[in-house]
Amino acid sequence: MLLWRAVKIAFRGIGANKMRSFLTMLGIIIGVGAIISMLSIGEGAKKQVSQSIQRFGTNLLRVSPGSARVGHVHRGTVTTLTMEDGEAIRRGVSGINLVGSSVQNMAQVKYANKNTSTAINGTTPEYSELNNFPVETGRFIDGKDLKLIRKVAVLGTTVKEELFGGGIAVGKQIKVKGANFQVIGVLKSKGATSWRDPDNQVVIPLTTSQKRLFSQNHVENIYIQVESIDRIEEVKQSVEKLLRIRHRIQPGADADFSIRDYTEFISALKETGQTFTVLLGGVAAVSLLVGGIGVMNIMLVSVTERTREIGVRMAVGARRRDIMLQFLIEALVITVTGGIIGIILGASMAYGIAEFGNWETVITPFSILLAFFFSIFVGMLFGIYPARKASLLDPIVALRYE
């Protein structure tokens, strides 16, 4: 039997029972649509992870006050790190590109009749490059601002929009905790993540924060950019050794600081995203398999209904493999047609989730091909048994069937 002729016969058989065929396809349509939409959500989550990784930088170390064994330390309760520690690391440890210090406090920021509560990030000029925070307009703080303890500020986009809307911010005077600050720049937007908004901050010189606003000498973080990711462990050990000496910590005693790198965090994020994608895809695949069972069920019914037709075909010369191919192709036509409709439905669902659900979705060619070939696999898997049953019918018994 020619393949194209078998396909035509399959479509004729499907057309003879339109409603039954549609309901059979429905399980495949839902299954394939679920695979496309669920995988697009998983890929969207992985994309957000990748963006977060780019924000952190894989070769960045962060030194924080408090022993790593103590667990979570509330901000401001431990004051063991100073800006001088950062300078000592810059001078005394090799394999480092940049070192910067910072301290954060919450404060009210005002302009005219508008105000907002935001994070005041007192930091050094290296912060912009260390944390991948370029300036969109104006400039970032520099060494002179730090040395002269200037009251200048660089706004995150969230703060800029709260205070100035679409207007110009650079050159204007704002009040930070009641003190006048001149806006010298606006940071380029990074976009909020699920746990924080990096654009909701005001950056000022570290010395200004310490001496003119919050009266503190310590810093909360020292950021270190390592020359290459291969030297992270070496630099961590060198920094720990240097700080233990500076803080007069005896060998074997717990350090009063902790050093973290983002490689473990990044790996955990990647694994979580991968697990999330596999889980969603697995759930969707189960629904497609349920649809496949429906296909097998309806094909068994079709074999029973067309027993006499099978007998006639065998009597006029059709071989067993021709009968098997006919029913197998019919099952494939149902699943492939349902698969194509399901791909369109799944893509529409993904776009709908992104548009109205404010959730990142990414449709990849891999997910479309996976769903399509999985629908073919389901057709083969659940169509083979009814097709084989049809081919094994005794022609004489089939002709007598009423």
C-alpha positions as CSV (number, residue, x, y, z in Angstrom):
1,M,0.0,0.0,0.0
2,L,1.4,3.4,-0.9
3,L,2.1,5.7,2.1
4,W,0.2,8.6,0.7
5,R,-2.9,6.5,0.0
6,A,-2.8,5.1,3.5
7,V,-2.7,8.7,4.8
8,K,-5.7,9.6,2.7
9,I,-7.6,6.6,4.0
10,A,-6.7,7.7,7.6
11,F,-8.0,11.2,7.0
12,R,-11.2,9.7,5.5
13,G,-11.6,7.5,8.6
14,I,-11.1,10.5,10.9
15,G,-13.5,12.6,8.9
16,A,-16.2,10.0,9.2
17,N,-16.3,10.5,13.0
18,K,-15.4,14.1,13.4
19,M,-16.5,14.6,17.0
20,R,-15.0,11.4,18.2
21,S,-11.7,12.1,16.4
22,F,-11.6,15.7,17.9
23,L,-12.2,14.4,21.4
24,T,-9.4,11.8,20.9
25,M,-7.1,14.6,19.6
26,L,-8.0,16.8,22.6
27,G,-5.8,14.8,25.0
28,I,-2.9,15.2,22.6
29,I,-3.6,18.9,22.0
30,I,-3.7,19.5,25.8
31,G,-0.5,17.4,26.4
32,V,1.6,19.1,23.7
33,G,0.3,22.5,24.6
34,A,1.2,21.8,28.2
35,I,4.7,20.7,27.3
36,I,5.3,23.9,25.2
37,S,3.9,26.3,27.8
38,M,5.6,24.6,30.8
39,L,9.0,24.3,29.1
40,S,8.7,28.0,28.1
41,I,8.2,28.9,31.8
42,G,11.2,26.8,32.8
43,E,13.3,28.4,30.1
44,G,12.2,31.8,31.2
45,A,13.2,31.0,34.8
46,K,16.6,29.9,33.5
47,K,17.0,33.1,31.6
48,Q,16.3,35.1,34.7
49,V,19.0,33.0,36.5
50,S,21.4,33.8,33.7
51,Q,20.7,37.5,34.1
52,S,21.2,37.3,37.8
53,I,24.6,35.5,37.2
54,Q,25.6,38.4,34.9
55,R,24.7,40.9,37.6
56,F,26.8,39.1,40.3
57,G,29.8,38.2,38.2
58,T,31.5,34.8,38.6
59,N,34.8,36.2,39.8
60,L,33.5,38.3,42.7
61,L,34.3,37.8,46.4
62,R,32.4,39.5,49.2
63,V,33.9,39.9,52.7
64,S,31.3,40.5,55.4
65,P,31.5,41.0,59.2
66,G,30.7,38.1,61.5
67,S,31.9,34.5,61.5
68,A,30.5,32.2,58.9
69,R,29.7,29.7,61.6
70,V,27.5,32.0,63.5
71,G,24.9,32.1,60.8
72,H,22.8,35.1,59.8
73,V,24.1,38.4,61.3
74,H,21.8,41.4,61.5
75,R,23.1,44.4,59.6
76,G,25.0,46.8,61.8
77,T,25.3,44.4,64.8
78,V,28.9,43.4,63.9
79,T,31.5,46.2,63.2
80,T,34.7,44.4,62.5
81,L,35.5,45.6,59.0
82,T,36.8,49.0,58.0
83,M,37.7,50.8,54.8
84,E,41.3,50.4,55.8
85,D,40.8,46.6,55.6
86,G,39.8,47.1,52.0
87,E,42.9,49.2,51.3
88,A,45.1,46.6,52.9
89,I,43.6,43.9,50.7
90,R,44.2,46.0,47.6
91,R,47.9,46.5,48.5
92,G,48.7,43.2,50.0
93,V,46.9,40.5,48.0
94,S,47.9,39.5,44.4
95,G,45.5,38.3,41.7
96,I,43.0,41.2,42.3
97,N,41.6,43.7,39.8
98,L,39.4,45.8,42.1
99,V,38.5,46.3,45.7
100,G,35.6,48.3,47.0
101,S,33.8,48.9,50.3
102,S,30.2,49.7,51.1
103,V,27.7,50.3,53.9
104,Q,24.0,50.5,53.6
105,N,21.3,52.2,55.7
106,M,17.7,53.0,55.1
107,A,16.7,56.7,55.0
108,Q,14.1,59.1,53.7
109,V,15.0,60.9,50.5
110,K,13.1,64.1,49.5
111,Y,12.8,66.4,46.5
112,A,10.2,69.2,46.5
113,N,7.0,67.7,47.7
114,K,7.9,64.1,46.8
115,N,9.7,61.6,49.1
116,T,10.6,58.0,49.3
117,S,12.3,55.6,51.7
118,T,15.2,53.8,50.1
119,A,18.6,52.2,50.7
120,I,21.5,54.7,51.1
121,N,24.6,53.0,49.7
122,G,27.8,54.6,51.0
123,T,30.5,53.2,48.8
124,T,33.7,53.7,46.9
125,P,34.3,54.6,43.2
126,E,34.9,50.9,42.3
127,Y,31.3,49.9,43.2
128,S,30.1,50.7,39.7
129,E,32.4,48.3,37.9
130,L,32.4,45.7,40.7
131,N,28.7,45.3,40.6
132,N,28.1,46.0,36.9
133,F,26.3,49.2,37.6
134,P,27.1,51.6,34.7
135,V,25.9,55.2,34.8
136,E,23.2,56.2,32.3
137,T,23.4,59.9,32.7
138,G,25.9,62.1,34.6
139,R,28.8,60.5,36.4
140,F,29.6,58.2,39.2
141,I,31.3,59.2,42.5
142,D,35.1,59.5,42.2
143,G,38.2,59.7,44.4
144,K,37.8,63.4,45.0
145,D,34.2,63.0,46.3
146,L,35.5,60.4,48.7
147,K,38.5,62.4,49.9
148,L,36.6,65.7,50.3
149,I,33.6,64.0,51.9
150,R,31.3,65.7,49.3
151,K,27.5,65.5,49.6
152,V,26.8,64.1,46.1
153,A,24.5,61.3,45.1
154,V,23.9,58.9,42.2
155,L,20.3,57.7,41.9
156,G,19.0,54.3,41.0
157,T,16.2,54.4,38.4
158,T,13.5,53.5,40.8
159,V,14.3,56.4,43.1
160,K,14.8,58.7,40.1
161,E,11.3,57.9,38.9
162,E,9.8,58.3,42.4
163,L,11.3,61.8,42.8
164,F,11.6,63.2,39.3
165,G,9.3,61.0,37.1
166,G,10.3,61.7,33.5
167,G,12.2,64.9,34.4
168,I,15.9,65.6,34.6
169,A,17.5,64.7,37.9
170,V,21.2,65.5,37.3
171,G,22.2,68.8,38.9
172,K,19.1,69.0,41.2
173,Q,19.3,69.1,45.0
174,I,17.7,66.4,47.1
175,K,17.5,65.9,50.8
176,V,18.9,62.7,52.3
177,K,18.1,62.3,56.0
178,G,17.5,66.1,56.1
179,A,20.9,67.0,54.5
180,N,21.2,68.6,51.0
181,F,22.9,66.4,48.3
182,Q,23.5,67.3,44.7
183,V,22.5,64.6,42.2
184,I,25.5,63.9,39.9
185,G,24.3,60.9,38.0
186,V,21.6,58.2,37.4
187,L,22.4,54.5,37.2
188,K,21.4,52.4,34.3
189,S,18.4,50.2,35.2
190,K,19.1,46.5,36.1
191,G,15.5,45.5,36.8
192,A,14.0,44.0,39.9
193,T,14.5,40.3,40.8
194,S,12.2,38.2,42.8
195,W,14.0,39.1,46.1
196,R,15.2,42.7,45.7
197,D,15.2,45.8,43.5
198,P,18.8,46.9,42.8
199,D,17.5,50.1,41.3
200,N,15.9,51.2,44.5
201,Q,19.0,52.9,46.0
202,V,21.0,56.1,46.3
203,V,24.7,55.9,46.0
204,I,26.9,58.4,48.0
205,P,30.6,58.5,48.9
206,L,31.5,56.1,51.7
207,T,33.2,58.8,53.8
208,T,30.1,61.0,53.5
209,S,27.9,58.2,54.7
210,Q,30.2,57.4,57.6
211,K,31.0,61.0,58.8
212,R,28.1,63.2,57.7
213,L,25.0,61.0,57.9
214,F,25.3,57.9,60.0
215,S,28.3,58.5,62.3
216,Q,29.9,55.1,61.8
217,N,33.5,53.9,61.1
218,H,32.8,50.3,59.9
219,V,31.8,48.9,56.6
220,E,29.4,46.1,55.9
221,N,30.9,44.6,52.7
222,I,34.2,44.6,51.0
223,Y,33.9,43.5,47.4
224,I,36.9,41.9,45.6
225,Q,37.1,41.3,41.9
226,V,39.5,38.5,41.2
227,E,41.6,38.5,38.0
228,S,40.2,35.1,36.9
229,I,37.8,32.5,38.3
230,D,40.6,30.0,38.5
231,R,42.3,32.1,41.3
232,I,39.3,32.6,43.5
233,E,40.3,30.0,46.1
234,E,43.9,31.3,46.2
235,V,42.7,34.9,46.7
236,K,40.2,33.8,49.4
237,Q,43.0,32.1,51.4
238,S,45.3,35.1,51.0
239,V,42.5,37.6,52.1
240,E,41.6,35.4,55.1
241,K,45.3,35.2,56.1
242,L,45.7,39.0,55.8
243,L,42.6,39.9,57.7
244,R,43.3,37.4,60.5
245,I,46.6,39.1,61.0
246,R,45.1,42.6,60.9
247,H,42.3,41.6,63.4
248,R,44.8,39.8,65.6
249,I,42.9,36.5,65.5
250,Q,44.7,33.5,67.0
251,P,45.2,30.3,64.9
252,G,42.3,28.0,65.4
253,A,40.0,30.7,66.6
254,D,36.8,31.7,64.7
255,A,37.3,34.6,62.3
256,D,35.3,37.8,62.9
257,F,34.5,37.9,59.2
258,S,33.3,35.6,56.4
259,I,34.3,35.4,52.8
260,R,31.8,34.3,50.2
261,D,32.0,33.7,46.5
262,Y,29.1,33.4,44.1
263,T,30.1,30.1,42.4
264,E,28.1,27.9,44.8
265,F,25.1,30.2,44.7
266,I,25.2,30.3,40.9
267,S,25.5,26.5,40.7
268,A,22.5,26.1,43.0
269,L,20.5,28.6,40.9
270,K,21.3,26.7,37.7
271,E,20.4,23.3,39.3
272,T,17.2,24.7,40.6
273,G,16.3,26.1,37.2
274,Q,17.1,22.8,35.5
275,T,15.1,20.8,38.1
276,F,12.2,23.2,37.7
277,T,12.2,22.8,33.9
278,V,12.4,19.0,34.1
279,L,9.6,18.9,36.7
280,L,7.3,21.0,34.6
281,G,8.1,19.0,31.4
282,G,7.5,15.8,33.3
283,V,4.1,16.9,34.5
284,A,3.2,17.9,30.9
285,A,4.5,14.7,29.5
286,V,2.2,12.7,31.8
287,S,-0.8,14.5,30.4
288,L,0.4,13.7,26.9
289,L,0.7,10.0,27.8
290,V,-2.9,10.1,29.2
291,G,-3.9,11.4,25.8
292,G,-2.0,8.6,24.1
293,I,-4.1,6.1,26.1
294,G,-7.2,7.7,24.7
295,V,-5.8,7.3,21.2
296,M,-5.2,3.6,21.8
297,N,-8.7,3.2,23.2
298,I,-10.4,4.8,20.3
299,M,-8.2,2.8,17.8
300,L,-9.3,-0.4,19.5
301,V,-12.9,0.6,19.1
302,S,-12.2,1.5,15.4
303,V,-10.7,-2.0,14.8
304,T,-13.8,-3.6,16.2
305,E,-16.1,-1.4,14.2
306,R,-14.2,-2.0,11.0
307,T,-13.6,-5.8,11.4
308,R,-15.7,-6.6,8.3
309,E,-13.8,-3.9,6.2
310,I,-10.5,-5.5,7.3
311,G,-11.8,-8.9,6.2
312,V,-12.8,-7.5,2.7
313,R,-9.4,-5.8,2.3
314,M,-7.6,-9.1,3.1
315,A,-9.8,-11.0,0.8
316,V,-8.9,-8.7,-2.2
317,G,-5.2,-9.1,-1.6
318,A,-4.2,-6.7,1.3
319,R,-1.3,-8.1,3.3
320,R,-1.2,-8.2,7.1
321,R,1.5,-5.5,7.0
322,D,-0.8,-3.3,4.8
323,I,-3.5,-3.5,7.4
324,M,-1.1,-2.8,10.3
325,L,0.4,0.2,8.4
326,Q,-3.1,1.5,7.7
327,F,-4.1,1.6,11.4
328,L,-0.7,2.7,12.6
329,I,-0.8,5.7,10.2
330,E,-4.3,6.5,11.3
331,A,-3.1,6.7,14.9
332,L,-0.1,8.8,13.8
333,V,-2.4,11.2,11.9
334,I,-4.5,11.8,15.0
335,T,-1.4,12.4,17.3
336,V,0.5,14.5,14.7
337,T,-2.5,16.7,13.9
338,G,-3.2,17.1,17.6
339,G,0.5,17.8,18.1
340,I,0.5,20.6,15.6
341,I,-2.6,22.2,17.0
342,G,-1.1,21.7,20.5
343,I,2.1,23.5,19.5
344,I,0.0,26.5,18.3
345,L,-2.0,26.4,21.6
346,G,1.1,26.1,23.8
347,A,2.8,29.0,22.1
348,S,-0.3,31.1,22.5
349,M,-0.5,30.1,26.2
350,A,3.2,31.0,26.7
351,Y,2.7,34.4,25.1
352,G,-0.4,34.9,27.2
353,I,1.4,34.0,30.4
354,A,4.2,36.5,29.5
355,E,1.7,39.2,28.6
356,F,-0.9,39.0,31.3
357,G,0.9,37.0,34.0
358,N,4.1,39.1,34.2
359,W,6.1,35.9,34.0
360,E,9.2,35.5,31.8
361,T,8.6,32.8,29.1
362,V,11.0,31.6,26.4
363,I,9.9,29.4,23.5
364,T,12.8,27.5,22.1
365,P,13.0,25.4,18.9
366,F,14.1,22.5,21.1
367,S,10.8,22.6,23.0
368,I,8.8,22.7,19.8
369,L,10.7,19.8,18.3
370,L,10.5,17.8,21.5
371,A,6.8,18.2,21.7
372,F,6.3,17.3,18.0
373,F,8.5,14.2,18.1
374,F,7.0,13.2,21.4
375,S,3.5,13.3,19.8
376,I,4.9,11.0,17.0
377,F,6.3,8.7,19.7
378,V,3.0,8.6,21.5
379,G,1.2,7.7,18.2
380,M,3.7,4.9,17.5
381,L,3.6,3.6,21.1
382,F,-0.2,3.6,21.5
383,G,-1.1,2.8,17.9
384,I,1.1,-0.3,17.5
385,Y,-1.1,-2.6,19.6
386,P,-4.5,-1.8,17.9
387,A,-2.7,-2.0,14.4
388,R,-1.2,-5.3,15.3
389,K,-4.5,-6.6,16.6
390,A,-6.2,-5.6,13.3
391,S,-3.4,-7.3,11.2
392,L,-3.8,-10.6,13.1
393,L,-7.5,-10.9,12.4
394,D,-8.5,-14.1,10.5
395,P,-10.0,-13.0,7.1
396,I,-12.8,-15.6,7.2
397,V,-13.8,-14.7,10.7
398,A,-13.6,-11.0,9.8
399,L,-15.9,-11.4,6.8
400,R,-18.5,-13.2,8.9
401,Y,-18.4,-10.4,11.5
402,E,-21.6,-8.4,11.8
